C-alpha cells in the first residue's frame, strides 16, 4: 500500500509540473480568453 501511495504522489507531482509549464507558456492565451469571455458576458448582461 505504501508503494501505491508513493506512485500516486509521484504522478500528482509530475502532472502539476506539466500543468505549471503549460500555464506559463499559455499565460497570454489564457488572459486573451478571459478578456474575450468578459466581453461576451458584458454584452449579454
Buried (B, 14 or more C-beta within 10 A) or exposed (E): EEEEEEEEEEEEEEEEEEEEEEEEEEEEEEEEEEEEEEEEEEEEE
